[in-house]
Amino acid sequence: MMELAIGGFILTLFGFAFGVWKYIDSQINALRADLSAHKLHTAESYVTKAGMAEQTAQLLRAIEGIGNRIDSISERIDRAFESRPSRRSS
């Protein structure tokens, strides 16, 4: 009779351990699925380093173009004042 009680205890212990293992395994699988979904969302929503570098280069070219236009306006204004005859008071 004692052996049957010990066998039942061991069987219960193994059953409990198996249940804990299955619970942990299901949680790990759920986390894997969440991580996979997050990776997909990140890949779809955010830019890559190459894309960011391309956008930065475009912005810098645009700013350089604006700077060149400002420089040319300054030169035109200087030329306009240089070519104007000076007025002399009598």
C-alpha positions in Angstrom: 0.0 0.0 0.0 2.9 2.4 0.8 4.4 1.7 -2.6 1.1 2.7 -4.3 1.1 6.0 -2.4 4.7 6.7 -3.3 4.0 5.8 -7.0 0.9 8.1 -7.0 3.0 11.0 -5.5 5.7 10.5 -8.1 3.1 10.4 -10.9 1.5 13.6 -9.5 4.9 15.3 -9.3 5.7 14.4 -12.9 2.3 15.6 -14.0 2.8 18.9 -12.2 6.2 19.3 -13.8 4.8 18.5 -17.2 2.0 21.0 -16.7 4.5 23.7 -15.7 6.7 22.9 -18.7 3.7 23.1 -21.1 2.7 26.5 -19.6 6.2 27.9 -20.0 6.5 26.6 -23.5 3.2 28.2 -24.5 4.3 31.5 -23.0 7.6 31.3 -25.0 5.7 30.6 -28.2 3.4 33.5 -27.5 6.4 35.8 -27.0 8.0 34.5 -30.2 4.8 35.4 -32.1 4.7 38.9 -30.6 8.3 39.5 -31.4 7.8 38.3 -35.0 4.8 40.7 -35.3 6.8 43.6 -33.8 9.7 42.9 -36.2 7.4 43.0 -39.2 5.7 46.2 -38.0 9.2 47.8 -37.5 10.3 46.8 -41.0 7.2 48.1 -42.6 7.0 51.4 -40.6 10.5 52.7 -40.1 13.2 53.7 -42.6 16.5 51.9 -43.1 19.9 53.4 -42.7 20.3 53.6 -46.5 16.9 55.3 -46.8 17.7 57.8 -44.1 21.1 58.6 -45.7 19.4 59.2 -49.1 16.8 61.5 -47.5 19.6 63.4 -45.7 21.5 63.8 -48.9 18.4 65.2 -50.7 17.8 67.7 -47.9 21.5 68.8 -47.9 21.3 69.3 -51.7 18.2 71.4 -51.3 19.7 73.5 -48.6 22.8 74.0 -50.7 20.6 75.1 -53.6 18.9 77.7 -51.4 22.3 78.9 -50.2 23.5 79.3 -53.8 20.4 81.3 -54.7 20.9 83.6 -51.7 24.5 84.1 -52.8 23.5 85.0 -56.3 20.9 87.5 -55.0 23.6 89.2 -52.9 25.9 89.4 -56.0 23.0 90.9 -58.1 22.3 93.5 -55.4 26.0 94.4 -55.2 26.2 94.8 -59.0 23.1 96.9 -59.0 24.6 99.4 -56.5 28.0 99.3 -58.3 26.6 100.2 -61.7 24.4 103.1 -60.3 26.1 106.5 -61.0 26.8 108.4 -57.8 25.0 111.6 -57.3 26.9 114.7 -56.7 25.6 117.6 -54.8 26.1 121.0 -56.3 
